[in-house]
Amino acid sequence: TEYVKTQLQLDEKANPPRYKGIVDCVKQTVRGHGVKGLYRGLSSLLYGSIPKASVRFGMFEFLSNKMRDESGKLDSTRGLICGLGAGVAEAVVVVCPMETVKVKFIHDQTSANPKYRGFFHGVREIVRTQGLKGTYQGLTATVLKQGSNQAIRFYVMTALRNWYKGDNPQKTINPFLTGVFGAVAGAASVFGNTPLDVIKTRMQGLEAHKYKSTVDCAIKIMKYEGAAAFYKGTVPRLGRVCMDVAIVFIIYEEVVKVLNKVWKTD
């Protein structure tokens, strides 16, 4: 789903579009590269997911521990601020370099003769030809996207948790409900910031040189492709993000429960 989403966003209107939609994109990819083609960019996504989750939740817990009230409750507004901090931290430390590499990888495969042989070869090539700056393209767009993303997700998640627990902070939430709350939080973040995601993808693609800055990229998309272009790839992103956020929150909550039993802290 991540691969299809990125392809549809890179498939600009300016050139005649290669894909008619989600199903067509999947068909063409499988026909040209086999099922394996849909997993292109998996290594960078995998290498990125591990540090990304640790920075995100580590920063969120660090900030939320400082912002809880006397009874240990975190209200949704403070949840939003903590989420914003977590999103900005993960954008700068992990997401921007990893996403740049991933988008370049996926974009590279669609060119006539792909030049990256694998993850580490690709990173070496990008750094060799463009310097370290080559892995930090679209930083502003990434910070805006991740910051707003996590702010929306943690705000919705905190609000739903507080609503469910009511006056009983000790009330446990079962994994299924955590998943439902996570999916709702994921959907809210998709509608809230898909335009930023589209801008970020364009700023990190192989055609990034066409844009002078994040603002310039937004203006050009609006001018040449119209407002609808800002919501390109929304459906595959919605499917991916809802599952993604639901799974991540379930695993996180369950791991924390186990850790709390094993590792006693004050």
Helices and strands as residue ranges (DSSP letters): H 2-10, H 22-33, G 35-39, H 42-67, H 76-90, I 91-95, H 96-110, H 119-130, G 132-135, H 139-165, H 175-204, G 208-210, H 214-225, G 227-231, H 234-262
